[in-house]
Amino acid sequence: MDVEILSRLQFAGTIMFHYLFPPLSIGLGLQLFLCELAYFRTREAAWEAAARFWTRVFAVNFAMGVATGIVMEFEFGTNWAAYSRFVGDVFGSALAAEGIFAFFLESGFLAVLVFGWDRVGPKMHLFSTLMVFLGSMFSAVWIVVANSWQQTPAGYHIVWHDVQGEMMPRAEVTDFWTMVFNPSSVDRLTHTLIGALVLGAFFVASVCSYYLLKRRHEDVSRRCLSIALPSALLFTLLAAATGHDSAQKLVETQPAKLAAMEAHFHSSDEPTGLTLFGWPDAKNETVHFEVKVPYLLSLMVFNDPTVPVPGMDKIPEDQRPPVWLPFQTFHLMVGLGTLMIGVAVVACWCWYRKSYSERPWLLWTVVFMPVAAMTANQAGWITAEVGRQPWIVYPSIQDGVEMMGLRTADGLSESVTAEQVLSSIILFGVIYSLLFAVWVFVLNNKIQHGPESGEELTEYKSKLKADSMSEKFSRTAKSFGGDMMEDGV
């Protein structure tokens, strides 16, 4: 058992499980805000019922995200102590900003969002919904900034420290905003956030399509679909655009990752084609069962079909990433993204023609689209992280000076053994399986219950108002009775 492989598997497993929840929270946050905005403008009970329902779903997902995110921070200290020492100054500032500006904003207003329906005014509740949505996005901003810095470091220098008699390197921030706006942060951030918004839109569309199939909650479902389906179309198109822009930057910042994503082993003076499908064989530097479109990779990378793209042979052998996994996950992400664009186009067209609910095959297709969106999000993360190996922090050039990076193998804790990591993987596997089961059970329970109808919500609010008046009368009577007792009556 290799401690590096086990530590990487452990971190990959915990972060992939955690990453089920933040994208859904971000995407649901926007859909929730749009539903509540519609209620605020129309004061129609059906929109309020929709907003109340998605608030309950959002709260369950937010709680799971918080619970699963804490574990990763401990892993930095237990399994990756050398890495934490190297990037502590950079990550410390980014994660502190995430806690101050994002988590407390989101969690603070979440209490008003969940419990404030009958306690604050409509304007304050709408504002709280917006703050929760923005808080979830700000949280992603700082996490993606920190991760992007590992991919394309900037705004730092290396300082050597004496640690128990041994000189150790440490990256220290010299320019905070250069660190934040490193060469890949904006592209990666926009693509990550848009991917989350795609997931949220398809999740809402999925649940509402399921209700239409079952002939339940049709009024609320149709209203939510009028927001979710156009959102899905818009954000799938934007995801394709931002993903294309991110891939174009790789030829300058991470050419080895680009070569791995396309299984492009050999450089040539000829234009480079794009491999659509295949089975990469890194040992023999070939792609079996390859289906390639001539000139297309050159066109997509350089906007010029005649410019050749550098291959993996331009990268020193000890700095080459694995090829098979980034190639497959990248093509899986692109394939699922293309599928989601097609489904969104067809769904929006049928919605425009008022025939959406008359096509059960389309409704069932949309029901399963969140699986595609979630898988695409996970595949994109795997591509980005495996594609930067063997580096955990890429080397870079600062002011013309080449700065050292940090290899993944050099970021491990020296005191952790393979047996300890393996036992923790098994333990986390058991706990996360139970958590996942609880999440699915609670989420399914809320979806099966569904939103209240507009009439039920109006009746509930009328009863609540009557109960409040009764309580006021009771308090007045008690006060009056107390005064009478004091007067000796």
Rosetta blueprint (number, residue, H / E / L):
1 M L
2 D L
3 V H
4 E H
5 I H
6 L H
7 S H
8 R H
9 L H
10 Q H
11 F H
12 A H
13 G H
14 T H
15 I H
16 M H
17 F H
18 H H
19 Y L
20 L L
21 F L
22 P H
23 P H
24 L H
25 S H
26 I H
27 G H
28 L H
29 G H
30 L H
31 Q H
32 L H
33 F H
34 L H
35 C H
36 E H
37 L H
38 A H
39 Y H
40 F H
41 R H
42 T H
43 R L
44 E L
45 A H
46 A H
47 W H
48 E H
49 A H
50 A H
51 A H
52 R H
53 F H
54 W H
55 T H
56 R H
57 V H
58 F H
59 A H
60 V H
61 N H
62 F H
63 A H
64 M H
65 G H
66 V H
67 A H
68 T H
69 G H
70 I H
71 V H
72 M H
73 E H
74 F H
75 E H
76 F H
77 G H
78 T H
79 N L
80 W L
81 A H
82 A H
83 Y H
84 S H
85 R H
86 F H
87 V H
88 G H
89 D H
90 V H
91 F H
92 G H
93 S H
94 A H
95 L H
96 A H
97 A H
98 E H
99 G H
100 I H
101 F H
102 A H
103 F H
104 F H
105 L H
106 E H
107 S H
108 G H
109 F H
110 L H
111 A H
112 V H
113 L H
114 V H
115 F H
116 G L
117 W L
118 D L
119 R L
120 V L
121 G L
122 P H
123 K H
124 M H
125 H H
126 L H
127 F H
128 S H
129 T H
130 L H
131 M H
132 V H
133 F H
134 L H
135 G H
136 S H
137 M H
138 F H
139 S H
140 A H
141 V H
142 W H
143 I H
144 V H
145 V H
146 A H
147 N H
148 S H
149 W H
150 Q H
151 Q H
152 T L
153 P L
154 A L
155 G L
156 Y E
157 H E
158 I E
159 V E
160 W E
161 H E
162 D E
163 V E
164 Q L
165 G L
166 E E
167 M E
168 M E
169 P E
170 R E
171 A E
172 E E
173 V E
174 T L
175 D L
176 F H
177 W H
178 T H
179 M H
180 V H
181 F L
182 N L
183 P L
184 S L
185 S H
186 V H
187 D H
188 R H
189 L H
190 T H
191 H H
192 T H
193 L H
194 I H
195 G H
196 A H
197 L H
198 V H
199 L H
200 G H
201 A H
202 F H
203 F H
204 V H
205 A H
206 S H
207 V H
208 C H
209 S H
210 Y H
211 Y H
212 L H
213 L H
214 K L
215 R L
216 R L
217 H L
218 E H
219 D H
220 V H
221 S H
222 R H
223 R H
224 C H
225 L H
226 S H
227 I H
228 A H
229 L H
230 P H
231 S H
232 A H
233 L H
234 L H
235 F H
236 T H
237 L H
238 L H
239 A H
240 A H
241 A H
242 T H
243 G H
244 H H
245 D H
246 S H
247 A H
248 Q H
249 K H
250 L H
251 V H
252 E H
253 T H
254 Q L
255 P H
256 A H
257 K H
258 L H
259 A H
260 A H
261 M H
262 E L
263 A L
264 H L
265 F L
266 H L
267 S L
268 S L
269 D L
270 E L
271 P L
272 T L
273 G L
274 L E
275 T E
276 L E
277 F E
278 G E
279 W E
280 P E
281 D E
282 A L
283 K L
284 N L
285 E L
286 T E
287 V E
288 H E
289 F E
290 E E
291 V E
292 K E
293 V E
294 P L
295 Y L
296 L H
297 L H
298 S H
299 L H
300 M H
301 V H
302 F H
303 N L
304 D L
305 P L
306 T L
307 V L
308 P L
309 V L
310 P L
311 G L
312 M H
313 D H
314 K H
315 I L
316 P L
317 E H
318 D H
319 Q H
320 R L
321 P L
322 P L
323 V L
324 W H
325 L H
326 P H
327 F H
328 Q H
329 T H
330 F H
331 H H
332 L H
333 M H
334 V H
335 G H
336 L H
337 G H
338 T H
339 L H
340 M H
341 I H
342 G H
343 V H
344 A H
345 V H
346 V H
347 A H
348 C H
349 W H
350 C H
351 W H
352 Y H
353 R L
354 K L
355 S L
356 Y H
357 S H
358 E H
359 R L
360 P H
361 W H
362 L H
363 L H
364 W H
365 T H
366 V H
367 V H
368 F L
369 M H
370 P H
371 V H
372 A H
373 A H
374 M H
375 T H
376 A H
377 N H
378 Q H
379 A H
380 G H
381 W H
382 I H
383 T H
384 A H
385 E H
386 V H
387 G L
388 R L
389 Q L
390 P L
391 W E
392 I E
393 V E
394 Y L
395 P L
396 S E
397 I E
398 Q E
399 D L
400 G L
401 V E
402 E E
403 M E
404 M L
405 G L
406 L E
407 R E
408 T H
409 A H
410 D H
411 G H
412 L L
413 S L
414 E L
415 S L
416 V L
417 T L
418 A H
419 E H
420 Q H
421 V H
422 L H
423 S H
424 S H
425 I H
426 I H
427 L H
428 F H
429 G H
430 V H
431 I H
432 Y H
433 S H
434 L H
435 L H
436 F H
437 A H
438 V H
439 W H
440 V H
441 F H
442 V H
443 L H
444 N H
445 N H
446 K H
447 I H
448 Q H
449 H H
450 G L
451 P L
452 E L
453 S L
454 G H
455 E H
456 E H
457 L H
458 T H
459 E H
460 Y H
461 K H
462 S H
463 K H
464 L H
465 K H
466 A H
467 D H
468 S H
469 M H
470 S H
471 E H
472 K H
473 F H
474 S H
475 R H
476 T H
477 A H
478 K H
479 S H
480 F H
481 G H
482 G H
483 D H
484 M H
485 M H
486 E H
487 D L
488 G L
489 V L
